[in-house]
């Protein structure tokens, strides 16, 4: 899942892979960021 910085549209990875280039499917903007999961990992220090 990628989010467009211009319009905020959530692009699916499968749809972007089928096109062969990374552009927003809604507005055509070229800058996308990868959506992070809402789960926080806790790592125990040694």
Secondary structure as UniProt FT lines:
FT   STRAND          2..4
FT   TURN            5..7
FT   STRAND          10..11
FT   HELIX           13..19
FT   TURN            25..27
FT   STRAND          32..34
//
